[in-house]
């Protein structure tokens, strides 16, 4: 499932084609994805101007001039594809419709935004813009790891009494919004923290160093266009490239990249997810 860097990459790719533009026609080709679409979604989108595209955790938020916001979640295989952009940001003409093109937004500037989702684990919703903090998908979320409220003091306090493994604590969306399996593995490796160590047993000094490392890992991934594992693509159809920079994720049995370390990367399963780490560097 796309994590924060992939969703942020998609958001940035949509901005040139959507922000400030009018949705000339919205077409909804089925009644639901993971959940039913909101009532009259096509009519509520058609004719509306896009004021701003935001991201909250792994959700794209599209603020409209109707005082409503469209929430988009890509799920496991969802893609937002842009074609026909008159600004020249994208090279593709409008493709022929595909079976899994579930929502199509034809913009007044000639761009077309297609939400394609073969496995239908994605979602779309509409809500009053001013009530976003109370939306059931957004209300439980912790601070953004790239935001100002996520700092050393916050993370130290959030983990102080947690007896869960460090990796599980960081994956808790109530603690940090948007962090997923790939980037937690990479951040823990860079910070030399063992993924199974209980969170409350990690020193304040090590947690303080972890905060800028999390930011750096996410920033590096965004700059690389995200990680293309299975279905993820950018809005122009291109792959992300951060997977070529993984230090541990997916590298089971390969040598650790730390200078002077002769260990091999190991894989364990935590809460049903693969964890990759170096048994020597991470303590």
C-alpha positions as CSV (number, residue, x, y, z in Angstrom):
1,X,0.0,0.0,0.0
2,X,1.4,3.4,-0.9
3,X,3.0,5.2,2.1
4,X,3.4,8.9,2.8
5,X,6.1,9.6,0.2
6,X,4.1,7.9,-2.5
7,X,0.9,9.8,-1.7
8,X,2.8,13.1,-1.4
9,X,4.4,12.3,-4.8
10,X,0.9,11.8,-6.3
11,X,-0.4,15.0,-4.7
12,X,2.5,17.0,-6.2
13,X,1.9,15.5,-9.6
14,X,-1.8,16.4,-9.5
15,X,-1.2,20.1,-8.6
16,X,-0.3,21.4,-12.1
17,X,-3.4,19.8,-13.7
18,X,-5.9,20.4,-10.9
19,X,-5.2,23.3,-8.5
20,X,-7.1,26.4,-9.5
21,X,-8.9,24.6,-12.2
22,X,-12.6,23.7,-12.7
23,X,-13.8,20.2,-12.9
24,X,-15.8,20.4,-16.1
25,X,-17.2,16.9,-15.8
26,X,-17.0,14.2,-13.2
27,X,-17.8,10.6,-14.2
28,X,-18.4,7.9,-11.6
29,X,-18.5,4.5,-13.2
30,X,-19.6,2.3,-10.2
31,X,-21.3,2.9,-6.9
32,X,-18.4,2.0,-4.6
33,X,-14.8,1.1,-4.1
34,X,-13.8,-0.1,-0.6
35,X,-16.9,1.7,0.7
36,X,-19.9,3.3,-1.2
37,X,-19.3,6.6,-2.8
38,X,-21.1,9.6,-1.2
39,X,-24.5,10.4,-2.7
40,X,-24.5,12.4,-6.0
41,X,-20.7,12.5,-6.0
42,X,-20.5,13.2,-9.7
43,X,-22.9,16.1,-9.5
44,X,-21.2,17.5,-6.4
45,X,-17.8,17.5,-8.2
46,X,-18.9,18.8,-11.6
47,X,-18.5,22.5,-12.1
48,X,-16.5,23.0,-8.9
49,X,-13.1,24.8,-8.8
50,X,-10.2,23.1,-7.1
51,X,-8.8,25.5,-4.5
52,X,-6.1,23.4,-3.0
53,X,-4.7,19.9,-2.8
54,X,-3.5,18.8,0.6
55,X,-2.3,15.6,2.1
56,X,-3.1,14.2,5.6
57,X,-1.3,11.0,6.4
58,X,-1.9,8.7,3.4
59,X,-5.0,10.7,2.2
60,X,-5.1,13.3,-0.6
61,X,-7.6,16.1,0.2
62,X,-9.0,18.2,-2.6
63,X,-10.6,21.5,-1.3
64,X,-13.4,22.8,-3.6
65,X,-15.0,26.2,-3.9
66,X,-18.3,24.6,-2.8
67,X,-16.9,24.3,0.8
68,X,-16.6,20.6,0.4
69,X,-13.4,18.5,0.3
70,X,-12.9,15.3,-1.6
71,X,-10.9,12.7,0.3
72,X,-8.9,10.2,-1.8
73,X,-7.2,7.0,-0.6
74,X,-5.3,5.0,-3.1
75,X,-5.6,1.7,-1.3
76,X,-3.5,-1.2,-2.5
77,X,-3.6,-0.7,-6.2
78,X,-5.2,2.7,-6.8
79,X,-3.6,5.1,-9.2
80,X,-4.3,8.7,-10.1
81,X,-3.3,9.2,-13.7
82,X,-3.1,12.5,-15.5
83,X,-3.4,12.8,-19.3
84,X,-3.8,15.6,-21.8
85,X,-2.4,18.4,-19.7
86,X,-2.2,21.6,-21.8
87,X,0.6,23.0,-19.7
88,X,2.9,20.3,-21.0
89,X,3.6,18.7,-17.7
90,X,2.6,15.3,-18.9
91,X,3.3,13.6,-22.2
92,X,0.4,11.2,-22.5
93,X,-2.8,11.9,-24.6
94,X,-6.1,10.7,-23.1
95,X,-5.8,6.9,-23.1
96,X,-8.7,4.6,-24.1
97,X,-11.0,3.9,-21.1
98,X,-10.0,0.8,-19.1
99,X,-12.1,-1.6,-17.1
100,X,-11.0,-0.3,-13.7
101,X,-11.3,3.5,-14.5
102,X,-13.8,4.1,-11.7
103,X,-13.7,7.9,-11.4
104,X,-12.8,10.3,-14.2
105,X,-12.4,14.0,-13.8
106,X,-12.3,16.0,-17.0
107,X,-10.8,19.4,-16.1
108,X,-11.7,22.6,-18.0
109,X,-8.1,23.1,-18.9
110,X,-8.1,19.9,-21.0
111,X,-6.5,17.6,-18.4
112,X,-8.1,14.4,-17.4
113,X,-7.6,12.8,-13.9
114,X,-8.4,9.1,-13.8
115,X,-8.7,7.1,-10.6
116,X,-7.9,3.5,-11.7
117,X,-8.1,0.8,-9.0
118,X,-8.2,-2.9,-10.1
119,X,-8.5,-4.3,-6.6
120,X,-11.0,-1.7,-5.4
121,X,-9.4,-1.2,-2.0
122,X,-9.2,2.6,-2.5
123,X,-11.8,5.1,-1.4
124,X,-13.3,8.5,-2.1
125,X,-15.5,10.6,0.1
126,X,-16.9,14.2,0.3
127,X,-17.3,16.2,3.5
128,X,-17.7,19.8,4.6
129,X,-14.2,21.3,4.5
130,X,-14.5,22.9,7.9
131,X,-15.4,19.5,9.5
132,X,-12.3,17.6,8.3
133,X,-10.8,17.1,11.7
134,X,-13.9,15.2,12.8
135,X,-13.9,12.9,9.7
136,X,-13.7,9.3,11.0
137,X,-10.7,8.5,8.9
138,X,-8.8,11.7,9.9
139,X,-9.8,12.3,13.5
140,X,-7.7,9.5,15.1
141,X,-4.5,10.5,13.3
142,X,-1.4,11.7,15.1
143,X,0.9,14.5,13.9
144,X,2.5,14.6,10.5
145,X,6.1,13.5,10.6
146,X,7.1,16.4,8.3
147,X,5.0,18.9,10.3
148,X,6.0,21.3,13.1
149,X,4.1,19.5,15.8
150,X,6.3,16.4,15.4
151,X,9.4,17.0,17.4
152,X,11.7,15.4,19.9
153,X,9.6,16.4,22.9
154,X,6.5,15.0,21.4
155,X,8.0,11.6,20.4
156,X,9.7,11.2,23.8
157,X,6.4,11.7,25.6
158,X,4.5,9.5,23.1
159,X,6.8,6.6,23.6
160,X,7.6,7.0,27.3
161,X,5.1,4.3,28.5
162,X,4.9,2.2,25.5
163,X,5.9,-1.4,26.1
164,X,5.3,-2.4,22.4
165,X,8.2,-3.0,20.1
166,X,9.7,0.1,18.6
167,X,8.6,-0.7,15.1
168,X,5.0,-1.3,16.2
169,X,4.9,1.9,18.1
170,X,6.1,3.9,15.1
171,X,3.5,2.2,12.8
172,X,0.7,3.3,15.1
173,X,-1.1,6.0,13.1
174,X,-2.3,7.6,16.4
175,X,1.3,8.2,17.3
176,X,2.6,9.4,13.9
177,X,0.4,9.8,10.8
178,X,1.5,8.3,7.5
179,X,4.5,6.2,8.5
180,X,4.4,2.8,7.0
181,X,6.4,-0.4,7.0
182,X,9.0,0.4,4.5
183,X,10.1,3.8,5.9
184,X,10.0,2.6,9.6
185,X,12.4,-0.2,8.7
186,X,14.7,2.3,7.0
187,X,14.5,4.9,9.8
188,X,15.2,2.4,12.5
189,X,18.3,1.2,10.5
190,X,19.6,4.7,10.1
191,X,19.0,5.3,13.8
192,X,20.6,1.9,14.8
193,X,17.5,1.0,16.9
194,X,16.5,-2.6,17.0
195,X,12.9,-3.0,15.7
196,X,11.9,-5.4,18.6
197,X,13.2,-3.2,21.4
198,X,10.4,-2.0,23.7
199,X,9.7,1.6,23.0
200,X,10.0,2.7,26.6
201,X,13.5,1.2,26.8
202,X,14.9,3.4,24.1
203,X,16.7,6.4,25.6
204,X,15.5,9.9,25.2
205,X,18.8,10.7,23.4
206,X,18.2,8.0,20.8
207,X,14.6,9.0,20.3
208,X,15.7,12.6,19.8
209,X,18.1,11.5,17.1
210,X,15.3,9.4,15.5
211,X,13.1,12.5,14.7
212,X,15.3,14.1,12.1
213,X,16.2,10.7,10.7
214,X,12.5,10.0,10.1
215,X,12.2,13.3,8.3
216,X,15.3,12.7,6.2
217,X,14.1,9.2,5.1
218,X,10.7,10.6,4.1
219,X,12.3,13.6,2.3
220,X,14.7,11.4,0.4
221,X,11.9,9.1,-0.7
222,X,9.7,12.0,-1.9
223,X,12.6,13.4,-3.9
224,X,13.1,10.0,-5.5
225,X,9.4,9.9,-6.4
226,X,8.5,7.2,-3.8
227,X,9.1,3.5,-4.0
228,X,7.5,1.4,-6.7
229,X,6.6,-1.9,-5.1
230,X,3.9,-3.8,-7.1
231,X,1.3,-1.3,-8.2
232,X,2.5,2.2,-7.3
233,X,3.0,4.7,-10.1
234,X,3.4,8.4,-10.3
235,X,0.7,10.5,-11.9
236,X,2.5,10.4,-15.3
237,X,2.7,6.6,-15.1
238,X,6.4,6.6,-14.2
239,X,8.0,4.5,-11.4
240,X,9.4,5.8,-8.2
241,X,13.0,5.1,-7.6
242,X,13.6,5.1,-3.8
243,X,13.6,1.3,-3.7
244,X,17.0,1.4,-5.3
245,X,18.3,3.2,-2.2
246,X,16.9,0.8,0.5
247,X,19.4,0.0,3.2
248,X,17.4,-2.9,4.7
249,X,13.9,-3.3,3.2
250,X,13.7,-6.3,0.9
251,X,17.4,-7.1,1.4
252,X,17.2,-10.2,3.5
253,X,20.5,-12.2,3.2
254,X,22.4,-9.3,1.6
255,X,25.3,-7.6,3.2
256,X,24.8,-4.6,5.6
257,X,25.8,-1.4,3.9
258,X,27.3,0.1,7.1
259,X,31.0,0.7,6.9
260,X,32.9,-2.1,8.7
261,X,29.8,-4.3,9.3
262,X,30.1,-7.9,8.1
263,X,26.5,-8.9,9.0
264,X,23.7,-9.9,6.6
265,X,20.3,-8.3,6.7
266,X,17.7,-10.4,8.5
267,X,13.9,-10.6,8.1
268,X,11.4,-11.3,10.9
269,X,7.7,-11.0,11.0
270,X,6.0,-8.5,13.4
271,X,2.3,-8.2,13.5
272,X,2.0,-10.0,10.2
273,X,4.5,-7.6,8.4
274,X,8.0,-8.2,7.3
275,X,10.7,-6.4,9.3
276,X,14.2,-6.0,7.8
277,X,17.2,-5.1,10.0
278,X,20.9,-5.5,10.7
279,X,21.5,-7.7,13.8
280,X,24.8,-6.1,14.5
281,X,24.2,-2.4,13.8
282,X,20.7,-2.2,15.4
283,X,20.5,-2.6,19.2
